[in-house]
Amino acid sequence: MSVTKIKDLKPGMENINAAIRVLESYGVRTIDTKAGTRTLGEYMVGDDTGRVKLVVWGSKAPSLSVGDAVEVKNAWVTIFKGEVQLNAGKNSSIEKLPDDAVPSAEEIPNEVPKASEGGGRAPPRRPRSGRFGGRGRGRGRF
């Protein structure tokens, strides 16, 4: 399994696997979206190449603690308010790693992935794959 380094994250990337350490927790909150009310947990995470905000959606939102070494599988990258963000949702998995699998918080650089030059515009919508829109977000029609 290949692991993507924080510095290599680009908006629009999918199926990201990252071995990271949780550096800060910004708490869990609910927001109203077009898809209804969603729960999300926001964390600052990092590896030996830098740090990035991780947004964990849904039931896994409160599952991380500061100091945790974890592997996030099947995450995706978005840009929000001009910042690159790693996202984990219901199809992602978060597994604890041995503490020595990830650098300690003191060893994680302050570098953040750069959003591509484009005047801070939102990236295109995530492509829908498959006949029925992929990812199970249909509206109940058959």
GIZICOR-V29399 format. One record per helix or strand of 3 or more residues. SS is the DSSP state (~ for helix, > for strand). FROM is the first residue (numbers start at 1). TO is the last residue. If there is no record, write none. Layout:
SS;FROM;TO  SS;FROM;TO
//
This chain:
~;6;8  >;16;33  >;36;47  >;50;57  ~;58;60  >;69;80  >;83;88  >;93;96  ~;99;101  ~;105;107
//
